[in-house]
Amino acid sequence: MINKTTLAVAFVSTLALQGSVVASDDMPQHFKGVPSHTLAEAVKNFSEYNKKLSVIMLKDELKPVDMAEIHQLTYTLENALDVIEDAIDNIEDNLEDLHKASEKAHYDKALKAGREYLDESRKIIP
């Protein structure tokens, strides 16, 4: 049986060995994760890192190295979700603009909002 100290040392050691860490004066060291600068990058990173996570989640038992990998993966997934969440907010705004334009028969506004809505929403779900 592995004791808690051994697990903690293994976890910290694995974190230290597996990637770049960022430190600040008032925060402990943390991984940055892969950034998502665009919605397309966010969707790609979300899909790719969910696949990596799903491989780990197929295991019957997690080990310290798995926990370290999960910890790292979640940073990239969080980065991707932040961008996706912002995009969804914009998509919702475009859809609302389209809805209002259709109610008031504003043809030009409906075309603009509808095209923007479709362009952005198809980046998430084609």
Salt bridges, closest charged atoms under 4 A:
GLU48 OE1 - LYS44 NZ 3.51
GLU48 OE2 - LYS52 NZ 3.66
GLU61 OE2 - LYS63 NZ 3.96
ASP66 OD1 - LYS59 NZ 2.53
GLU96 OE2 - LYS100 NZ 3.92
GLU103 OE2 - HIS99 NE2 3.02
GLU116 OE2 - LYS112 NZ 2.92
GLU120 OE2 - LYS123 NZ 2.84
